[in-house]
Amino acid sequence: MTGERAGAAADLVAIDALGPGEQYRTRRREVLLSTAGAAVAELSIVPPLYVSRTLAAQRKAAPLPVGQRVAALSAAARIFTDGVIAGLDFESYVALASRISGLPIAVTRAGARGVADGVGGAFDAVRPARPVGATLDWRDEGTRRGGAVWARRGEVFAVHAAGNGPGVHGLWPQALALGYRVAVRPSRREPLTAHRLVHALRQGGFRPEDAVYLPTDHAGADEIIRAADLAMVYGGQPVVDKYAGDPAVIVNGPGRSKILITADQDWREHLDLVVDSIANLGGMACVNTTAVLYQGDPAPLARAIAERLAAIEPLPTDDERAILPTRPVEDARALAAYLAAKAAGSSPLLGADQVVADLGDGYAALRPAVHLLPAPDPDRLNVELPFPCVWVAPWSPDAAIEPLRHSLVLTALTGDERLIDDLLAEPTIANVYFGPHPTWYAAPGIPHDGFLADALMRNKGFIHR
């Protein structure tokens, strides 16, 4: 990568804003680096005034007819994978997104293809959320006798996107399917997927006002939230706390996903699933397993997990065999130091001291970490880091639901159906997977953290002559 670093400034990929007109290259631009420190792209940064004018233009545009939205989403999915967009074909885009984010290239490619599937299947994804007694069109014959119309809660939907992988961009196109106009503020950690997708949507048949791409600073980000009717934001606990009291903001915070194995199960039969749940997707996703709890002595299970994860080879991001994410060395060391502080009092089977795998040229892969806890301490069970990092702890029915709370996904390997009832009744557990299903598993009919349409739509009573 030394030659790459030397020539990095010579040919930067331009990532321009996409407002209600054509693409917009701003005077203020930010150079983006690969995790190896090479300058690879230049991102336009739009000011708050441009943001407010753009969302005002979106608000003035009426939604496209449903049939046109269906056709445009289908076309955009094909263009996203097959087209040359902003000078990049699909493989060039995947390679560059991987270098910037540190997500392994094979994981990035799979996530990008998942985005295309999400775009093409956006209408299929919103159907399970629609109440059976409601219709999308008031002209439906059933409303003559009185019924419900499924109506938007607003017109403009804003997205503060995450940068931990392309997959997050497979969700918000559902808002386009429902007739919203969408404004996306990308993450600097991975701005390419949203850029490519907004281009593909426009080439597929959506108007510029239907989907805009607004890289901006914190002031601009606040303006996007203020100017939109509804917004979805991604981030850590500080972001969750910031928007906790705002009903117009959908917050996607830390996942803190977990696996529970009860005494009636042989954990050896589920070891492949446990390791896969921890390490798949580079361990960077909110659906990766953060904690494993076992009703019995967890030490043998923890040792087996550590043995399997220790065998993963640290490789450069562009190696097709790579599983682990990469970061600049100093960032990787900071993460390891944070982990070491949080892990005090636990038993490190793969500790913070071995996390940083220096690959040379200023960047490092993040090796997996496994810590055994003497008790199911919720504070540590919910420490989530952007690489394969897992806490293993004992669990007993006396501990009940408390250590399992605040989980985006909880996979329960158990034969106890009453326990499943309790998990489903717990409001801080978003999704319960009963049986051998990895925590990262997703399907159109399975909500992520509730259906997105739950927040975007409402039922209005309606009757007509």
C-alpha positions in Angstrom: 0.0 0.0 0.0 3.0 2.3 0.1 2.7 3.1 -3.6 -1.0 3.7 -3.1 -0.3 6.2 -0.4 2.2 8.1 -2.5 -0.1 8.5 -5.4 -3.3 8.9 -3.4 -3.9 12.6 -4.0 -3.5 12.3 -7.8 -7.0 11.0 -8.7 -9.7 11.4 -6.1 -13.3 10.1 -6.8 -15.7 13.0 -6.6 -18.7 12.4 -4.4 -21.0 15.3 -5.1 -24.3 16.3 -3.4 -27.5 15.5 -5.2 -30.1 18.1 -4.6 -33.4 19.0 -6.3 -31.5 19.9 -9.4 -28.4 18.2 -10.8 -25.4 17.1 -8.8 -23.7 19.9 -6.8 -20.0 20.1 -6.2 -19.5 22.5 -3.3 -16.6 24.8 -2.5 -16.2 23.1 0.8 -15.1 19.5 0.3 -13.6 16.8 2.5 -10.9 14.3 1.5 -11.8 10.8 2.5 -9.1 8.3 3.4 -8.9 4.5 3.2 -8.3 2.8 6.5 -4.7 2.5 5.3 -4.5 6.3 5.2 -4.6 6.8 1.4 -6.7 9.7 0.0 -9.3 8.1 -2.2 -12.3 10.4 -2.6 -13.5 13.9 -2.1 -16.9 14.5 -0.5 -18.9 17.7 -1.1 -20.2 19.3 2.1 -23.4 21.3 1.8 -24.4 24.1 4.1 -27.5 24.2 6.3 -29.2 26.8 3.9 -28.8 24.4 1.0 -30.4 21.7 3.2 -33.4 23.8 4.1 -34.0 24.8 0.5 -33.7 21.3 -0.7 -36.2 19.9 1.8 -38.6 22.8 1.0 -38.5 21.8 -2.7 -39.2 18.2 -1.8 -42.2 19.2 0.3 -43.7 21.0 -2.8 -43.5 17.9 -4.9 -46.5 15.5 -4.9 -45.7 11.8 -4.7 -45.4 9.8 -7.9 -48.3 7.5 -8.7 -48.0 4.1 -7.1 -47.4 2.3 -10.5 -44.5 4.6 -11.3 -43.0 4.1 -7.9 -43.2 0.3 -8.4 -41.5 0.5 -11.8 -38.8 3.0 -10.7 -37.8 0.9 -7.7 -37.5 -2.2 -9.8 -35.4 -0.4 -12.4 -33.2 1.3 -9.7 -32.3 -2.1 -8.2 -31.0 -3.3 -11.6 -29.1 -0.1 -12.2 -27.5 -0.2 -8.8 -25.8 -3.5 -9.5 -25.4 -3.4 -13.3 -24.8 0.3 -14.1 -21.8 2.6 -14.2 -22.6 5.3 -11.8 -20.5 8.4 -11.2 -17.7 6.7 -13.1 -17.8 3.5 -11.0 -19.1 0.1 -12.0 -20.4 -2.2 -9.3 -17.1 -3.9 -8.5 -15.2 -0.6 -8.4 -17.8 0.9 -6.1 -17.6 -2.2 -3.8 -13.8 -2.0 -3.7 -13.8 1.7 -2.8 -16.5 1.4 -0.2 -14.6 -1.4 1.4 -11.4 0.6 1.5 -13.1 3.6 3.2 -15.2 1.7 5.7 -12.8 -1.1 6.6 -15.5 -3.7 6.0 -14.0 -6.7 4.2 -14.6 -6.6 0.5 -16.7 -9.9 0.3 -18.9 -8.6 3.2 -19.3 -5.2 1.4 -20.2 -6.9 -1.8 -22.8 -9.1 -0.2 -24.2 -6.1 1.7 -24.4 -4.1 -1.5 -26.3 -6.8 -3.3 -28.6 -6.9 -0.3 -29.3 -3.2 -0.8 -30.4 -3.9 -4.4 -32.7 -6.7 -3.1 -34.1 -4.3 -0.6 -34.8 -1.7 -3.2 -36.4 -4.1 -5.7 -38.5 -5.7 -2.9 -39.5 -2.4 -1.1 -43.2 -2.9 -1.8 -43.1 -6.5 -0.7 -41.4 -5.4 2.5 -44.1 -2.8 3.4 -47.1 -5.2 2.8 -46.7 -7.2 6.0 -46.9 -3.9 8.0 -50.2 -2.8 6.5 -53.2 -3.7 8.7 -55.5 -6.1 6.9 -58.4 -3.8 7.5 -56.7 -0.8 5.7 -56.2 0.1 2.1 -53.6 2.3 0.5 -56.1 3.9 -1.9 -59.4 5.5 -0.7 -60.9 4.6 -4.0 -60.9 0.9 -3.0 -64.5 -0.5 -3.1 -64.3 -1.6 0.5 -64.2 1.9 1.8 -67.7 2.6 0.5 -69.1 0.8 3.6 -66.6 2.5 5.8 -63.1 1.4 6.7 -59.5 2.5 7.1 -57.0 4.2 4.7 -53.3 3.7 5.4 -52.0 7.2 5.1 -48.6 8.9 5.5 -47.8 10.8 8.6 -45.9 13.4 6.6 -44.3 14.0 3.2 -40.5 14.3 3.8 -38.5 11.6 5.5 -34.8 12.3 6.5 -32.2 9.6 7.1 -29.0 10.1 9.0 -27.3 6.9 7.7 -24.8 4.7 9.5 -21.4 3.8 8.1 -20.9 0.3 9.3 -22.0 -1.4 6.1 -24.1 -0.9 2.9 -27.0 -2.9 4.3 -28.6 0.1 6.1 -29.5 1.6 2.7 -31.8 -1.4 1.9 -34.4 -0.1 4.5 -35.2 3.5 3.7 -36.4 2.9 0.1 -39.5 1.5 1.7 -40.4 5.2 2.4 -40.2 5.9 -1.3 -42.5 3.0 -1.9 -45.0 4.6 0.5 -44.9 8.0 -1.3 -42.4 9.9 0.9 -39.7 12.1 -0.5 -36.4 11.1 1.1 -33.4 13.1 2.1 -30.3 11.1 3.0 -27.3 12.4 5.0 -24.5 9.8 4.5 -21.9 8.8 7.0 -18.4 9.9 6.2 -17.3 6.4 7.1 -19.1 5.0 4.1 -20.7 7.7 1.8 -20.6 5.7 -1.4 -23.6 3.4 -1.1 -26.2 6.2 -0.6 -24.6 8.2 -3.4 -24.8 5.3 -5.8 -28.4 4.5 -4.7 -29.7 8.0 -5.1 -28.2 8.1 -8.6 -29.8 4.7 -9.4 -33.2 5.8 -8.2 -33.1 8.9 -10.4 -32.0 6.9 -13.4 -34.7 4.4 -12.7 -37.5 6.9 -12.9 -37.7 8.9 -9.7 -37.5 12.7 -9.9 -34.6 14.6 -8.3 -37.1 15.8 -5.6 -38.0 12.3 -4.6 -34.5 11.3 -3.3 -31.7 13.7 -2.4 -28.2 13.1 -1.1 -26.9 15.7 1.3 -23.4 15.2 2.9 -23.2 17.9 5.5 -21.7 18.9 8.9 -23.4 18.8 12.3 -25.3 22.0 11.7 -26.6 20.7 8.4 -27.5 17.4 10.0 -29.6 19.2 12.7 -31.3 21.2 9.9 -32.3 18.0 8.0 -34.0 16.7 11.2 -35.7 20.1 11.8 -36.9 20.5 8.2 -38.2 16.9 7.7 -41.6 15.6 8.9 -40.0 12.4 10.2 -36.4 11.2 10.5 -34.4 8.1 11.1 -31.0 8.3 12.8 -28.3 5.8 13.5 -25.7 6.1 16.3 -24.5 5.1 19.7 -26.0 5.7 23.1 -25.5 9.5 22.9 -27.6 9.7 19.8 -30.3 7.5 21.4 -30.3 9.9 24.4 -30.4 13.0 22.2 -33.6 12.0 20.4 -35.3 9.8 23.0 -37.9 12.5 23.7 -38.7 13.3 20.0 -41.6 11.3 18.6 -40.7 12.4 15.1 -37.3 10.7 15.2 -36.8 6.9 14.7 -33.6 6.0 16.5 -31.5 3.0 15.5 -29.0 2.7 18.4 -26.7 -0.1 19.5 -28.0 -3.6 18.8 -26.6 -5.5 21.8 -27.9 -8.7 20.3 -27.6 -11.8 22.4 -27.8 -15.6 22.5 -29.3 -17.5 25.4 -28.7 -21.3 25.7 -30.6 -23.1 28.4 -29.6 -26.3 30.3 -31.8 -28.5 28.1 -29.6 -27.8 25.1 -26.1 -29.1 24.2 -24.1 -26.0 23.4 -21.7 -28.0 21.2 -24.5 -28.6 18.7 -24.9 -24.8 18.4 -21.3 -23.7 18.3 -21.2 -23.0 14.6 -24.3 -20.8 14.9 -22.8 -18.9 17.9 -19.5 -18.2 16.2 -21.3 -17.2 12.9 -23.6 -14.8 14.9 -20.5 -13.1 16.4 -18.2 -12.9 13.3 -20.4 -12.7 10.3 -20.7 -9.2 8.6 -17.3 -8.4 10.0 -18.8 -8.3 13.5 -19.7 -4.7 12.8 -23.5 -4.9 12.5 -26.0 -4.2 15.2 -27.3 -7.7 14.7 -24.0 -9.4 15.5 -24.0 -11.2 18.8 -22.5 -9.1 21.7 -23.2 -11.6 24.5 -23.8 -15.3 25.0 -25.5 -16.5 28.2 -25.5 -20.2 29.2 -27.5 -21.9 31.9 -24.6 -23.9 33.4 -20.8 -23.5 33.5 -20.0 -21.1 30.7 -16.3 -21.6 30.8 -16.1 -24.6 28.3 -18.4 -22.8 25.9 -16.3 -19.6 26.1 -13.1 -21.5 25.5 -14.6 -23.2 22.4 -15.8 -19.8 21.1 -12.3 -18.4 21.6 -10.6 -21.3 19.9 -12.8 -20.9 16.8 -12.5 -17.1 16.6 -8.7 -17.2 17.2 -8.3 -19.2 14.0 -9.6 -16.2 11.9 -6.6 -14.8 10.0 -6.1 -11.0 9.9 -6.0 -10.0 6.3 -6.1 -6.7 4.3 -9.6 -5.4 3.5 -9.3 -6.1 -0.2 -8.5 -9.8 0.3 -11.5 -11.9 -0.7 -10.9 -14.2 2.3 -10.9 -11.4 4.8 -13.5 -11.6 7.7 -12.2 -9.0 10.1 -12.7 -5.3 9.7 -9.8 -2.8 9.5 -9.1 0.6 11.0 -6.2 3.0 11.1 -3.7 1.7 13.7 -4.3 4.5 16.2 -8.1 4.0 16.0 -7.6 0.3 16.5 -5.4 0.9 19.6 -8.0 3.3 21.0 -10.7 0.6 20.6 -8.5 -2.0 22.3 -7.8 0.4 25.2 -11.5 1.1 25.6 -12.1 -2.7 25.7 -9.4 -3.3 28.2 -11.0 -0.7 30.6 -14.5 -2.3 30.2 -13.1 -5.8 30.6 -11.6 -5.2 34.1 -12.5 -8.0 36.4 -13.4 -10.5 33.6 -11.4 -13.4 32.3 -9.9 -12.6 28.9 -9.7 -15.7 26.7 -9.0 -13.4 23.7 -8.1 -10.1 25.4 -7.7 -6.5 24.4 -3.9 -7.0 24.2 -4.2 -9.1 21.0 -7.0 -7.2 19.2 -4.7 -5.0 17.1 -3.2 -6.9 14.2 -0.9 -4.4 12.5 -1.0 -5.0 8.7 1.6 -2.4 7.9 1.1 0.9 6.1 -0.7 2.4 9.1 -3.7 0.2 9.4 -4.7 -2.8 11.4 -7.2 -5.6 11.4 -9.3 -6.0 14.6 -8.9 -9.6 15.9 -11.9 -11.0 17.9 -12.2 -10.6 21.6 -13.8 -13.1 24.1 -14.2 -12.4 27.8 -15.7 -14.7 30.4 -17.8 -12.9 33.1 -18.3 -14.4 36.6 -22.0 -13.1 36.6 -24.4 -11.8 34.0 -23.5 -8.1 34.5 -25.8 -6.1 32.2 -23.4 -3.2 32.0 -20.7 -5.3 30.3 -23.0 -7.6 28.4 -24.2 -4.5 26.6 -20.8 -3.2 25.6 -20.9 -3.4 21.8 -17.8 -2.7 19.7 -17.4 -2.6 15.9 -15.6 -6.0 15.5 -16.2 -9.5 16.7 -16.3 -8.9 20.4 -18.4 -11.1 22.8 -19.0 -11.5 26.5 -19.9 -15.0 27.8 -21.7 -15.3 31.1 -23.7 -17.7 33.2 -27.5 -17.4 33.3 -30.1 -18.9 35.6 -33.9 -18.6 35.8 -33.2 -16.6 39.0 -31.6 -13.9 36.9 -34.8 -13.9 34.8 -35.0 -11.4 31.9 -32.8 -8.6 33.4 -29.5 -9.5 31.8 -31.3 -10.1 28.4 -32.9 -6.7 28.2 -32.0 -4.0 25.6 -31.4 -6.5 22.8 -32.2 -5.8 19.2 -32.2 -9.6 18.6 -32.3 -12.4 21.1 -31.8 -16.0 19.8 -33.1 -18.4 22.4 -31.8 -21.9 22.2 -34.3 -23.5 24.6 -37.2 -25.9 24.8 -38.9 -23.7 27.4 -41.9 -22.1 25.7 -42.9 -20.1 28.8 -39.5 -18.4 28.6 -40.3 -17.4 25.0 -43.5 -15.9 26.3 -41.5 -13.9 28.8 -39.0 -12.7 26.2 -41.8 -11.6 23.8 -43.4 -9.7 26.6 -40.2 -7.8 27.4 -40.5 -4.4 25.7 -36.7 -3.8 25.4 -36.2 -6.9 23.3 -37.1 -6.1 19.7 -36.9 -9.5 18.1 -37.0 -13.0 19.5 -35.6 -15.9 17.4 -36.8 -19.2 18.9 -34.4 -22.0 17.9 -31.2 -22.2 15.8 -31.3 -18.9 13.9 -28.3 -16.6 13.8 -28.9 -13.2 15.3 -28.0 -11.6 11.9 -30.7 -13.4 10.0 -33.1 -11.1 8.1 -36.1 -11.6 5.8 -38.6 -9.1 4.3 -41.4 -10.3 6.6 -39.2 -9.9 9.8 -39.2 -6.4 11.2 -35.7 -5.0 12.0 -36.8 -2.9 15.0 -40.5 -2.8 14.2 -41.5 -2.3 10.6 -40.4 1.1 9.3 -43.9 1.6 8.1 -45.1 1.4 11.7 -43.6 4.9 12.2 -44.3 6.3 8.7 -48.0 5.4 8.4 -51.2 5.7 10.3 -54.8 4.5 9.9 -57.5 7.0 9.1 -61.1 6.1 9.2 -62.8 6.7 5.9 -66.2 6.3 4.2 -67.5 7.6 1.0 -70.7 7.6 -1.1 
